[in-house]
Amino acid sequence: MSSRGAAAERAFHEEHALGRSADTRIIGRFWPFLRGQWIVLGTSLLLLLPIAGLGVAQPYLLKIAVERGFARGGGESLGRIALLFLVALVLELVARFGHVILLSLGGQRATSVLRAAVFRHVQRLSIGYFDRTPVGRLLTRVTGDVDNVNEAFAMGLTAIGDALQLVAILTMMFLLDVRLALVTLAVLPILAGLVEVFRRKARVAFREIRAKIAQINATLGEQVQGIAVVQAFSRERRCQTEFDEINRAYRDANRRAIRYDVGIYALVDALGDVGVACMLLYAARLLGGHGPGAVGAGLLVAFIELVRRFFMPVRDLSNKYTVLQSAMASLERIFELLDVREIDAPHGERASERDGRGGTTATGEMVVLSHVEFAYRRGDPVLRDVSFRVGRGQKIAIVGATGSGKTTVLNLVQRLYEASAGTIEVGGADILAQEPAELRRRFAVVQQDVFLFAGSIAENVAAGRQPADLERVRWALEQVGVLGRILARPGGLDGRVDERGANFSAGERQLLSLARALYRDPDILILDEATASVDSETEALVEGAVGRVMEGRTALVVAHRLSTIRHADRIVVMHRGRIAEEGTHEQLLAKGALYARLHRLQFSRGSRSGVE
């Protein structure tokens, strides 16, 4: 492979690590997805108050128990204190349980809304975006990244509880003894500085992890889709090498993230122990004394418990922080996708951009292309000055060699892509002045590579119109001559269709696609190599069905086999992105130009695959 080709292949799978962006900005963009969850989340957050209060009440009860236990006759008091301690513990557990349940419920709902928004946005993206973006990368956005956000959402809000608990503990520590509190917290500035260093490094590592996951999914998706080609050309070793390279990069990124995660965790534990040691050393000088500055055994026990509880949420916060960093990286990726603006323009929004040539006409013709040009990549035109008209009810065939621009014309007419110059009218109106969805309802497309969805046969025939009208489904199947064959299958109309129609032959898939077109009852039928991939025995059946489907309809037909379009009202011959000639089959043969040469070449070789 050339260096340019290798670079292009890497670019297709590569996913750059995003630059640094403020967490507050990302959280601000996520905020709207929480609408409708305020009652659930608000109640969950309110439960944090009793959780924090009951959490600091328990060390205080320990202080009282120790102080009264040493006093004469303190046994009865210890019993009451033990009961209070048990009640506080049970109430804390109940409040914590309610908090987690409500938090999980709100988080699931919010991320469900986010996932739906991402999927809805993906469906609106232009075909050109999908040409440049691996499927695996989009799957990562809709599934992996959203799941990552969902996992971190609960942690993010429980972090608020940890912070509230820290405030409650600090308050109790300072109320009990300011000196011991200050000595214990002397390690906090050191801890804060080190955590900030780890935070920056962890964020970079988690960004890289999300990027590498997307690359792995993109590579895996491509290999699975093209596994027949991979095996036929013995590319297994090369594909394995490419995958191993990406997999190693993913492993290394995870190693770095784990090091930072473990480092923060160990750091908090170590500094927490240092804080306890400092407090004990200082308290040893004051223990057992008398007067206002003395430290009693009860106070010391309470402080040890408070310090233990203080560094537990600090440690949890550090652990949650690494998860939050991963979620922030996922949200960055999700919002990067949501910011893509390659979307079909709404009604009338862009019709005026073509030098005032938009708007409607009254030509009575179904399709008009006028001086149309198009390029998938700038500077590499695919169509040049293409103009032709299709009257109502006419059957127009488009033929030409591979790469001549036939399928591109069909895509432009449906506004799957937008022409870079010229105008296209459908039904007497510029397509840029029409809603894309309304425009595409005029068409039914039958392609060479038929796509069937997993589901029932009836659902596939009625694609886009649910629930399926079973009588209409039966009629459509009968019209294409396949009803008996379908009813003979297990389940009949409700029979199962596997993913991509894998449990049907190529001919059966093509006939189901034709039935789907009939069910839709379109104004314009598009046939893109509809008989190219079927065997000779099935071809007659498919061609008969095609003839019935086209009756009374305008049709645009891209032909692989010239014998199938000899009765077209007009044949448009494409050559290197231009219209070379057009006319009827007889006229073009008599002309003796490109079409005649293509016809002669195809039939003289006895080949049915030399011309597209």
N, C-alpha and C positions, 0 to 999 in steps of 0.2 A: 504493500500500500504506500502511496506517495505520502510525503510529509504533510501536504495540504489535506489529503483524505484522512490521515490519522488525526490531524488537528480538528477536523470537522467532527470525526467520531467522538473524540474526547469532549468537544464542546457540547455535543448532544447529551452526553451523560453527566457532564460536570454541573455541579451546583455550587455556586460561590458562597462563601461564608459572608453573611451580611455584616455590615458595619455596625459600630456601636450606636445604640439608640437608647433613649431614656426609658426606664421601666415605667415611669409615670405616664408617658405618652402611650405606651402599649396598653397599660391598664385602662387608660381613658378610652381607648378604642374598644376595649372589651366590655366596658361599662354598659352600653346599650343592650347587650345580649342578656343582661340581668333583669331587664324590665319584666314585670309580671311575677318576679320571685321575691319582691321586697318583704311580703308578710312572712314567708317561710324563712328567708335569710335573716330578717330582722328579729324574729322570735329566737332563732338559733343564736344570734349574737347577744341577745338579752340574757340568755341562759349562762353566758360567760361571767356575768356579775356574781350570781350565787356560787358558781364554780370557784372563782377567785377568792371570794370571801370565806367560803367553807374551807378552802385549801390553807389559808393562813390561820384559821381558827384552831385547827388541829395542833400545830406547834405551841400555840398559846395555852391550850388545855394541857399539853405535856408539861409546860412550865409550872402551871398551877398544881398539877398532880405531884411533881417532884417536891415543890415547896411545902405542900400540905402533907405529903407522905412522911416527911421527916418530923413533922409536928406531932405532939402527943395527941392520940385519939383521931388521927387522920384517916383511919381505915374507912369510916363511913363516907367521908368526903371523896375518897378515891373511887368508891363505887359509883357515886353520882357523876363524877368526872368521866369515868370510863363509859357510862351510859351516854353522856353528852358527846363524847368522842365518836362512839359507834353511830349515833344519830347523824352527826356531821358527815361521817364517812359515807353512810348510805345515801344521804341527800345529795352529796357531791357526785356519787356514781350515777344516780338517777338523772341529775341535771346534765351530766356529761353525755349520758346515753341519748337523751333528747336532743342535745346540741349536735351530736354527730349524725343522727338520723335525719334531722331537718337540713343540716348542711349538705349531706349527700344528696338528698332529694332536690334541693335547689341547684346544686352543681350539675346533676344529671340533666335537669331541664334546661339550664343555661347552655351547656355544651351541646345538647341536642339541637337547640336553636342555631348555634354556631355552625354545626355540621350541615344543617339544612341550608343555611345561607351560603356556605362554601359550595355545596352541590348545585344549588340554584344558580350561582354565579358561573360555575364551570359549564353548565348547560347553555349559558348565554354567550360563551366565548366564541370567537370566530374560528372557522376551520383552520385558518392560517396559524393560529396559536397552537393548535394541536399538532400541526405539521412540525413545529419546532420543539415541542415539549414531550418528553417520554411519558408514557402512560403511568409507569411506576411512580414517577414524581408526583403526579396528581393524586394517585392512590394514597401516597404518604400524607398528603395534605388533608384529605377527607377522612382518613382513618387514623393513622399513627399520630399525626400532630394533634388532632382534636382529642384523641384518647389521652395524649400526654397532658394537654391542658386540663382535661377532666380530672386526671389523677392529682394534678397539682392544685386544682381549685380548692378542694377541701383542706389541703395542707395550708394554703394561703390564708384562709379564714381562721383555721385553728391557730395559725401564727398570731392572729390578733388576740386570741385567748391566752397564748403564751405571754404576749407582751403585757396584757392586763394582769396576768398572774405575777409577772415580775414587778409591776407597779405596786400591787397589793403586798408582796413580800418585802419590797424595799420600805414601804410605809410602815409595816409592822416592825421591821428591824430598827428603823430610826426611832420609832416610838418606844421600843424596849431599851435601846442603848445606842446613842449616837456614836460613841467611841468605837465600839465593836463593829458597828455598821461601816464606818469609814475605813477601818483597818481591813475588813473583809473585802470591800469594794476597791481597794487600792490597785488590784490587778486589772480592773476593767479597762482603763485606757490602753494598756498593753494588748489586751484581748481584742479591743475594737480595731486597733491598727493592724494586727495580724489578720483578722477576719477580712478586713477590706482588701488586703493583698490577695488572699485566697479567693475572694469574691470575683475580682477582676479576671483572674486566671481561669476560674471555673466557668465563667460566662463564655469565654472564648472557646473552651473545650466543649461545652454543650452545644454551642452554635455549630461547631464542626461535626459533632455527632449527628445532629439533625440533617446536615448536608450530606453526610456519608450514607445515612439510612436511605435518603431519597435516591442517591446514586445506585445503591444496591438494588432497590426496588425497580429502578428504571432499567438497569442491566438485566435483572432477572426477568422482567416482563418482556423485554425484547427477545431474550433467548428462548423463553417458553413459546412465544408467538411464532418464532422462526425456527423451531426445533427441527422441522423436516429439512430445511436448508442447511442448518448446522450439521446434521448427521450426513446428509447427502454429499456435502463438500468436506467432510472430515475436519470441521472447525472446532471439535470438542476441546482439544488441547489449548488452542488459542483463546477460546472463550473462557476456559478455566483459568488461564493465566490472567486475563483481564479482570475476572471476578476476584481472584485471589489478591490482586493489587488493591482493588477497592476495599475488599474485606480486611486486609491488613491495616489500611488507613483508618477504617472504622474501629478496629480493635485498638489501635494506638490512641485514638481520640478517647475511647472509653477508659483506657488505662490512665490517661492524664486526668480525666474527670474523677475517677475513683481515688487517685492519689490526693486530689484536692479535697474530696469529700471526707476521706479518712483523716486527712491532715487537720481539717477544721474540727472534726469530732474529737480527735485525740488532744488537740490544743485546748479545747474547752474543758475537757476532763482534767487535764494537767493543771491548768490555771485555776480551776475550781478547787482542786486539792491544795494548791498553794495558798488560795484564799482562806481555806479552813485552817491550814497550818499557821498562817499569820494571826488569825483570830485566836487560836488556842494559845500561841506563845504570848500574845498580849494579855489574854484573859488569865493566864497562869499567875501573872504579877498581881492581879486584883482579886483572885479567887479567895474566898474565906475571910476577906477583910470586913471592916465595919464602917458605917458611915455612908454618906450619899454616893461615894465613888466605888463602893464595893460591888463585886459580881458574885451572885449566888449560884448554887448548883442548878437551880431551876432555870435561871436565865441562860446559863451556858448550854443546857440541854436544848432549850428552845432555839437558841441561835444556831447550834449545830444542825438541827432539823430544818431551820429556815434557809441556811446556806445550802444544804443538800437540795432542798426544793428550788432554790434560786437558780442553781446551775443546771438543774434538769431541763427547765424550759429554754435556758440559753443553749444547751446542747441540742435540744430538739429543734430550736430555731436554726441552728447551724445546719442540721441535717435537712430540714425543710427548705432551707435556703438553696441547697444544691438542686433539689427537685424544682423549686421555683425558677431557677436559672434555666433549667431544661425547658420548662413551660414557656418562659419568655422567648427562648429561641424558637419554639414551635409557633407561638403567636406571631413573632416576626415573619415567619414563613407564610403563615395563613394570611396575614394582612398584606403581604407582598403579592399573593395571588389575588386577593380581593381588590387590590389596587390596579390590576391589569384592566385596561380600558379597551381592549380589542373586542368590542361587543357590537352586535347588530344595532344600527342606529334606529331609533323609534320613528314613527310615522312623520314624514315630511321634514325630518331634521336636516337631511343632507342633500335633498333634491336640488337645492338652489346653488350647490357648490360647483356645478358643471356649466358655468358661463350662461346661466339662465335658461338652459335647455331642458330643465326638468318640467314636470307638470303632466297634463293629460292630453291625449290626441283622440281623434275620432276616425282612425284609419280603418277600423273593422278588422284589423289583423291581430292575431293572438300574440305573436312574438315578432319584435323588430329589433335587430342589432344594427347600430349605425356607427361606423368608424371606431369599433371597439378595440382597445389595446389592453394588454395585461402582462404583468411579470410577477412571478413568485418572489424573485429577488431583484432588487434594483439593478438596472443595467443588463439584465438577462431576459429580454422580452419573450413571452411564450406566444402571444397573439399580436398581430400587427394589422391594423386597419381592416377588421373583419366586419362586413355588413351583409345581412340577408334578412328576408322577411318570410314569415310563416303565416299563411292565411288560416282562417278558422276551418277545422276539419281536414287540413292538409297533413300528409305524411311526408316529412322531410328526413332524408338519410344524410348522415355526415360520415364520410370515409376518409381514409388517409393512412399513411405509415405511422408507426409508433413514434410518439413525441410530436405529432403534427398539431396538437391542440384540440382534439375532438372532445375529450372529457372535460377539458377546461371550459369550453363553450357551455356545456351543460351545467357546470358548477356556477358559472357567472349568471346564467339565466335564472337559476334558483336563488341567487344572491348569497351563495355559500362563500364566495369571494366577491370583492367589488372591483370593477374595471378601473384601470388607472386613467383611461381616456375613453371618450365616446359615450353613447347612451344605449340603454337596453330598456325596451318597453314590453310589458306583458299585459294583455287585456286592454290595450289602449292607454296605459299609464306608465310613466317612468317607474322602474322598480324602486328607485331611491325615495319615491313619494309614497310607497306602500309599506305597511307593517310587514316585517319579514315573515311572521307567523301566518298572516293572511295571504301573503304572496305564495308561500309554500303549500298552502291548502289547495291551490289550483293544480298542483303537480302530484303525480304518483310516479315513483322511480322503481324500475326493475333493473338491477345491476347484475353483472357477471358473477360477482362474489356475493351471494345472497346472505344477509345477516338475519338469523332467526333468534328470538329471545327465549330464554328458558321460561317455560310456562306451558300452557295448553295450545293445541292447534287453533282453536277458536280465537284465543287471545292474540295469536300471531297474525291471523288473517285480519282481525279487526284492529290492528296496531294503531294506537293513537285515539281510538274511540271506544271507551269503556263505559258501561259493560257491553260485551259483544252482543249484537243482534244475531241470534243463532240462525234464524230463517235467512237472513242476508248472507251469513257465512256459508250456509248450505248452497244458496244460489250461486255465489261467487265460485265455490269449489266445483259445482256442477258445470258452470260455464267454461272452466278451463279443463274439464274432463278428468278431474282427479277425485271427485266426491266418493265414488265407489271404493277407490283404493284407501281413502282416509277412513271411511266407515268400517272397513275391514280390519283396521289396526286396533289394538287393544285400547279401549276407552273412547274410540270414535272421535268426535269433535273435541272431547275433553282429554284426548290422549296427550301424553307428555311429550314435550319438545325439550331435548337436552340443550345445554349451552351451545350456541352457534348452530343449532340444528344438526348436531353430530350423529343423531340416530336416523337421519334421512339421507337419501342419495342426492347427488348434485341435481339430477333432473327433478326429483320431488321438491327440493328446496326452491328450484326455479318456478315450478308450477304453483307452489304456495305463495311465492312472491307475486306472481301474476294475479292470483286470487285476491291477494291483499290490495293490489292496484284496482281491481274491479270493485271491491268493497268500498274503497275510498271514493269512487266515482269522480275522477278528476276532470278538469277542463283540458289539461295537457298531460300526455303520457310520455315519459322519458324511458327509453330502452337503451341501456349502456352495455353492449356486448351480451345481450340476454341469452343467446344460444351458444356462446363461445366455449363454455365448459361442460357441455352435455354430449353424450355419445350419440352416434348416428341414429340408433333405435329410438332414443328419447327425443331427438331433434324434431322429428315430424310431429310428435305430440305437442311439444313446446311451441313450435311454429304455428300449429293450428290454434293453440290457446292465445298466442300473441295476436293472430288475426282477429279473433273474437273480441279480445280486449280493446283493440284499436278501432273497432267499428264505431263510426260517428264521432271520433275524438281527434283532436289535434295531437300529432305525435312527432317527437324528435328521436331519431334512431341512430345510434352509433353502431356501425356494422363491422363485424370481423369477417364474416363470410359474405362476399359480394352477391352470392346467389339469393340471399335472404332479403335484399333491398331492391331487387330489379323492378318491383311494382310500385316503388315509392313515387309520389307526385313529383318530387324533385330531389336530386342528389347533389350535396355540397361536398366538393373534394378539397380537403385541406392539405397544404404542403408547407412545412416549416413555419407554421403560425399564420399563414395567409390562405385566403380562398384562391385556389388555382383555377377552378372552373366549377360550373354548376349547370344542371339540366336533367332531363330524364335519362334513364338507362340507355335507351336507344340513341338519344342525341349525343351522349358522351361517348358511346362506342363509335358512332359515325364520325365524331370529331377526331378520333385517333390520337388524343393527347394523353395526359397522365392517367386518367381513369381507365382508358382503353389498355394502357400498358399494365396497370395493376391487375385488371381483369385477365389479360392474357397471361401474365406471370403466374397468377394464382391457379388458373385452370390448366395451363400447359405443364405445370409441375405436379398436378394432381394433389396439390397441398391445400389444406384448409386452414393453415396457420401462418401463412407468409405475410398477410396484410392485416392490419388492425383496423 
